[in-house]
Amino acid sequence: MNNKNSLLTRLFILFVAILMAALPTMQASAALRSCRTDPIFALSNGDKLTVTLDISADATNVKNVTYVLHVPAGVTVTKVTYTAGGLGTKEVYKVYQDSTAKTYKTEVLVTTQNTGSVAIVAKAKLNTTYTSSASGYTGNYITVTVSKP
């Protein structure tokens, strides 16, 4: 009986050790199930608009991301810098000069390979001071508006 209890104790310790070794791996793989984009749009009037998306899907599941920028009349995009890895050719943008002075509206549409809703948090930051955010799901436009006083 002593040998049987000793064997069970050893098997239990081995099981716990394997379980503990596997836990960090499970946590790391869960973190891979989301991705982030945050292009910086440099504007002709000197303003910088950063749009950050936290997408609850792996980057390989993202089909495309469309940014629709509504800027004041006469303002154009002079440069776009894709940071945080970006999604490369999956990201496109359009610009409309139909916003009121000092107001910038961003509409974002994310589509994925798989069907079903994927949660998204969209944030817009104008220069380094003015921020706003909104949340929604893939397949629907998410609108974020930021303004300067």
C-alpha positions as CSV (number, residue, x, y, z in Angstrom):
1,M,0.0,0.0,0.0
2,N,2.8,2.4,0.7
3,N,4.2,2.0,-2.8
4,K,0.8,2.6,-4.3
5,N,0.3,5.9,-2.3
6,S,3.9,6.9,-3.2
7,L,3.1,6.3,-6.9
8,L,-0.1,8.3,-6.7
9,T,1.6,11.2,-5.0
10,R,4.3,11.2,-7.7
11,L,1.8,11.2,-10.5
12,F,-0.2,14.0,-8.8
13,I,3.0,16.1,-8.5
14,L,3.8,15.4,-12.1
15,F,0.3,16.4,-13.2
16,V,0.5,19.7,-11.2
17,A,3.9,20.4,-12.7
18,I,2.7,19.9,-16.2
19,L,-0.4,22.0,-15.6
20,M,1.7,24.8,-14.2
21,A,4.1,24.7,-17.1
22,A,1.2,24.9,-19.6
23,L,-0.5,27.9,-18.0
24,P,1.8,30.6,-19.3
25,T,1.5,29.2,-22.8
26,M,-2.3,29.4,-22.6
27,Q,-2.1,33.0,-21.5
28,A,0.3,33.9,-24.3
29,S,-1.9,32.3,-26.9
30,A,-5.0,34.2,-25.6
31,A,-3.1,37.5,-26.1
32,L,-2.6,36.7,-29.8
33,R,-6.3,36.8,-30.4
34,S,-6.3,40.6,-30.8
35,C,-4.5,43.1,-32.9
36,R,-4.0,46.8,-33.0
37,T,-3.6,49.5,-35.7
38,D,-2.8,53.1,-35.2
39,P,-2.0,55.1,-38.3
40,I,-1.0,58.8,-37.8
41,F,-2.4,61.1,-40.4
42,A,-0.3,64.3,-40.9
43,L,-2.6,67.1,-42.2
44,S,-1.8,70.1,-44.4
45,N,-2.8,72.5,-41.6
46,G,-0.1,71.1,-39.2
47,D,-2.6,68.9,-37.2
48,K,-1.9,65.2,-36.6
49,L,-4.8,62.8,-36.3
50,T,-4.0,59.4,-34.8
51,V,-6.6,56.7,-35.1
52,T,-6.1,53.6,-32.8
53,L,-8.1,50.4,-33.3
54,D,-8.1,47.6,-30.8
55,I,-9.6,44.6,-32.7
56,S,-10.6,41.5,-30.8
57,A,-9.3,39.2,-33.6
58,D,-6.0,37.9,-34.8
59,A,-4.4,40.0,-37.6
60,T,-4.7,37.1,-40.0
61,N,-8.5,37.1,-39.6
62,V,-8.7,40.8,-40.6
63,K,-9.8,41.2,-44.2
64,N,-9.5,45.0,-44.4
65,V,-9.7,48.2,-42.5
66,T,-11.2,51.4,-44.1
67,Y,-10.7,54.8,-42.5
68,V,-13.0,57.6,-43.7
69,L,-11.7,61.0,-42.6
70,H,-13.9,64.0,-42.5
71,V,-11.7,67.1,-42.3
72,P,-12.3,70.9,-42.6
73,A,-12.4,72.5,-46.1
74,G,-9.0,72.9,-47.6
75,V,-7.3,70.4,-45.3
76,T,-5.5,67.4,-47.0
77,V,-3.6,64.4,-45.8
78,T,0.1,65.0,-46.5
79,K,1.5,61.8,-45.0
80,V,0.3,58.6,-43.3
81,T,2.5,56.7,-40.9
82,Y,1.4,53.2,-40.0
83,T,2.7,52.1,-36.6
84,A,2.1,49.2,-34.2
85,G,2.8,46.7,-37.0
86,G,-0.2,47.8,-39.0
87,L,-2.0,45.5,-41.3
88,G,-0.1,46.6,-44.4
89,T,-2.1,46.6,-47.6
90,K,-5.3,45.7,-45.7
91,E,-5.6,49.4,-44.6
92,V,-7.0,52.1,-46.9
93,Y,-8.3,55.6,-46.2
94,K,-10.6,58.2,-47.9
95,V,-10.7,61.9,-47.1
96,Y,-13.7,64.2,-47.4
97,Q,-13.4,67.9,-46.8
98,D,-16.9,68.3,-45.4
99,S,-16.3,68.9,-41.7
100,T,-16.8,72.2,-39.7
101,A,-13.7,74.1,-38.7
102,K,-11.5,72.5,-36.0
103,T,-13.6,69.3,-36.1
104,Y,-12.4,65.9,-37.4
105,K,-14.6,62.9,-37.7
106,T,-13.3,59.4,-38.4
107,E,-15.5,56.6,-39.5
108,V,-13.9,53.1,-39.4
109,L,-15.0,49.9,-41.0
110,V,-13.3,46.6,-40.2
111,T,-14.2,43.4,-42.0
112,T,-12.9,39.9,-41.1
113,Q,-12.5,36.6,-42.9
114,N,-14.9,34.8,-40.5
115,T,-18.5,35.6,-40.0
116,G,-19.8,36.9,-36.7
117,S,-19.2,40.0,-34.8
118,V,-15.8,41.0,-33.5
119,A,-15.6,43.8,-30.9
120,I,-13.6,46.9,-31.8
121,V,-12.6,50.0,-29.7
122,A,-11.8,53.0,-31.9
123,K,-9.9,56.0,-30.5
124,A,-9.0,59.3,-32.2
125,K,-6.4,61.7,-30.9
126,L,-5.9,65.1,-32.4
127,N,-2.4,66.3,-31.9
128,T,-1.5,65.3,-28.3
129,T,-4.4,66.8,-26.4
130,Y,-7.9,66.1,-27.8
131,T,-9.2,62.5,-27.6
132,S,-12.4,60.6,-28.1
133,S,-13.4,57.0,-28.4
134,A,-16.3,54.7,-29.5
135,S,-16.8,51.0,-29.7
136,G,-18.7,48.7,-32.0
137,Y,-18.4,45.6,-34.1
138,T,-17.0,44.4,-37.4
139,G,-19.2,45.1,-40.5
140,N,-20.5,48.4,-39.0
141,Y,-19.0,51.9,-39.2
142,I,-17.7,53.2,-35.9
143,T,-17.6,57.0,-35.7
144,V,-15.3,59.0,-33.5
145,T,-15.2,62.8,-33.5
146,V,-12.6,65.1,-32.1
147,S,-12.6,68.9,-32.0
148,K,-10.3,71.7,-31.0
149,P,-11.7,74.7,-28.9
